Amino acid sequence: MQGFEGIAELGFAGLAAVLLFGVFKWMTGELTKKIDNLQSIIIKLIDAKNDMKNEFKELNDEVTDQLNYIEAKLGNGRGSKQRRKSGT
């Protein structure tokens, strides 16, 4: 009977190994899906950040142009004679 018990133990060990492999394969597939989803979210966030940087640069350029225009109209813009004479 000892031979039969050894075969039964070997069968249960094989069954457990197959089940563990199946669970591992399934979990790996699920993790791969999650990683792919996270990767697409990260790409969208990077694209949004780059868009915002471009928008802020355009806004900064526009504000700078408006300030330069106002300073030129007032006559005391950067580097103007009035500003140099006043010592500021």
Secondary structure by P-SEA (a helix, b strand, c coil): caaaaaaaaaaaaaaaaaaaaaaaaaaaaaaaaaaaaaaaaaaaaaaaaaaaaaaaaaaaaaaaaaaaaaaaaaccccccaaaaaacc
